[in-house]
Amino acid sequence: MRCEDYTWLITNDFDTTTKSTDVTYDRIIITDGAVTDYASEAGVFRFDTVYGLNQAMTEAVSDHYPVYAVFWTRKDGD
């Protein structure tokens, strides 16, 4: 059960593993106070695709992909 005071930016729709599984192990969760600074962009950095790595090379780097979220830094005064 999720608390309504939090917003999940990385949800179950994201595969965060580099292996053949389709699982979300890694999350970014923010409190309601951070929602106004969130730029509505979050995801998984698939470094294997970006850098043209094969499966063995990808797994040598990590068994997880990095997750990210973009936030405004000068949007408001807090």
N, C-alpha and C positions, 0 to 999 in steps of 0.2 A: 504494500500500500504506500502510495506517495503522499507526502505532505503538500498541501496547497501553497505553502510558503516558499516552495522551491520550483524552479523551472529547469527541466531536463533539456539540455541543448544537444547532447549525444543520446539518442533514444535507441530502442531495440531495432530500428530500421538500418543502423549502421553496422557493418562488419568490421571489427577492429583487429582481427587476427590475420596474419599473413599466410597461414596454412589453409588447407581446403575446407575448413569449417566455416560456418556462417554464424558467428557469435559476436555479441557485443559485450566485451569485458571492460572496456575503458569508457569513462563518462566524463562529461563536464556538466556540473549542476550549479546553478546560481540561485541566490536569494532574490526575493522580490525587489529589494533595493537596487540590484544591479541590472534589472530588466531594461530600464530606460537607457542605460549605457550600452546595451547589447545591440550590435549592428545587424542582427538577423542573418548572420553567416556563421555556420559551424559545420564541421565535417571531419573527414578522415584523410590524412595526407598519404596517398598511395605512392610511396617513394619508388616502389618497384616499377610502376608504370612510367613515372616521370623520368627515371634514370635508366630505363630499359634493362632492368635486372631480371635474370632468370630466377626460378624458384629457390635453387640452392643458394644463390647470392643473397636473395631477399631474406631467407631464414638465417643466414650468417650475420646479417645486420640485427634482426630482431624477429620475435614471433608475434609482435604487435605492431600495428601502424600507429604513428602519432595522431592524436586528436587535437583539434584547434577550435577556437572561437574568436571572433573579431568584436572588439569593443571600441566605442567612441572614447577618446581621451579628452576632448575639449568641447563636448556637447553641452554640458551644463556646469554649474558652479560647485558641485559637491566633490 
